[in-house]
């Protein structure tokens, strides 16, 4: 059976639109706003977190793996990151503490885009500022959501700069 067992392409794959064949090796174009685009991944100490990191790096991003149970100042760990990705099945308490600490010592991290990978619709919905993306997901879909979040932040930053200048 195609797509199951050893024939499974895995949760993150790209479909060849001409043939319908799935390939995890096909690269996806990443629109760069700042070189390089860095994604911090909370929960990267899991197999799925490490796989996400590798796939996103293969798509042109730099990643910064963050352990689920981190020790350190949240804003220091996010320094240079353009987006925070919450790995699937991350303990809600861990994500709440982490999100609550963002921006405490570096105000620029308050507006950092956050995407949460959710395994089912029954999971508690993340807080309002967090974009929920279904998991598993096709890599192209995840990259599109990342790019949309980065674009939105870029637009907000530009609008804020224009108001400051005027």
N, C-alpha and C positions, 0 to 999 in steps of 0.2 A: 504494500500500500504506500503510495507516494506521500511523503510528508510525515510519516510516523516512524518510530524506532530509529534504526541506523540511517534511514533515508531522510530523517527530519532535517530541515535546513537550520533549525534552531529558532529562538525567539526574535532575533534581529537579523533580517536578511533583506536583500534587495531583489525585486522581481524584474527580470528582463521583459519589458513590455512587448517586444516583438515575438518572443518565444514562450513567455510565461515561466521560464526557468529561473530559479532562485539562486542567487550567488552572494555570499557574504564578502567576496573579494572586490566586487564592483564598487568603485569610489563614487561618492556623492559630492557634488560641488558645494563648497561652503563659502558663503558670502562673508568676507572678512571686514570687520569694522575697525579693528585694531589688531595689529600683528603681534603676537599670535593670539587667537581667541582661546581662552583658558576656561575649562569647565571643572569646577570642584565637585567631586562625587562623594557625598556622605553615605557611608555604608559600603565603601570600596574594599573592605576587608573580607568580603564574601566572594564566592565564585562568580555570582552574577555581577557584582560590582567590578571585579577584575575584568570580566568579559566586556562589560560596558565601556570600561576605560580603553581596552584594546580596540574595540570597534570604533569608538569616537576618535581615537588617535588615527586610525586608518582612514577616517573621513576628513582629516585635516585639522582637527582640534588638538590642543594640548590639554592634558587632564591632570588634575591634582587629587589623588586618592586621599580620602579622609576616613579614618577608622570610625566605626559606629560609636564606640565608647572612647572618644577622644580625650586627651589631656592637653590643655592649653587654652589660650585665648582665641575665641572664635574668629574675631576680626583679623588676627594675625594669620590664622590658617586660610582665610579668604583673600588675603592680600594678593592683588594681581588677577583674581578670578573675575570672569565676566558673567558667570551664571553658576548657580548651585543646583545640582541634580540630586534628588533624594532617591536612593536605590529602592527597588521594590521590597515590600515586606519589612521596611525599616520600622523599628519600634516607635509608636506614636509619641511616647514620652521623650525619646531621644530627639526626634525631629522638633518637637515643641520647645525643648530646652535650647537646642541649637538655634532655631529661628528667633527665639526670644532674646538670645544673646547677640544676635547680629546688629551691628551699628552702635553697640554700647561704647566702644573705644574708638571706632572709626565711622563717623556718620555716613560716609559714602556707601557703606554696605547695607544701609537700611533699604535702599531701593534696588538691591541686587536681584535680578530675576531668579525665581525659584521654580523648578519643575519637579513634581512628585510622580513617580511611576507607580500606578495603583493596579493591583492584580485583579480586583473585581469591583463592581459598582456598590457592593455592600460595605466596603471599607469606609471608615469615617472619612468624610471629605476634609481635605486639608484646609488650613485657614485661607481667607479670601485672597491674599496676595500670592498664593501658590497655585500654579497651573497644574491641573491633574491630567496626566496622560495615561491611557490604558496600557497595561502590561500583560502579556508580551505584546510587542509592537514591531512593525517592520522598521528597519533602520532609517529608511527614507522618511517615514512619518515622524520619527523622533527628531531627526535633523531638521525637518520642516518646523516643528514646534520650537526647537532651540533657536532657529534663525528668526522666527516670528517674535519670540521673546526678546532676543537681542535687538531686533529692528525696533520694537516698541520702546525699549530702553533708550536706544539711540535717538529716536524721535523726541522723547520726553527730555532728554539731555539737551538736544538742540533747541527746543522750545524754551527751556530754562535759561540757556545761554543768551538767547535773543532777548528775553525779558530783562536780563541783567544788563545787557549792553544798552538798551533803549532808554 
